[in-house]
Amino acid sequence: MSKVETMSFDEKSAILLKSYALEDAGDIEGAKRLKRSVPMPPYLAKVMKEKMGIDYLIKGGWNLSEAEAEFGADWLSR
């Protein structure tokens, strides 16, 4: 099993700051896409899977890399 690269707090913060700038410029969709590129915390991904369903997570374009690292690559299908 290979080690999963995690995004640092500073990297996550920089992306979120860029997304706020996009919102201020009126690019709401671009801001949403950028925010979804930040890995969703595993605990939140688990709750979202239970409450919103697998399709919501997949179709939403969420970055689930941290959840996959914690729960395994097949966690969505289990």
Buried (B, 14 or more C-beta within 10 A) or exposed (E): EEEEEEBEEEEBEEBBEBBEEBBEEEBEEBBBEBBBBBBBEBEEBBEBBEEEEEEEBEEEEBBBBBBBBBBEEEBBEE
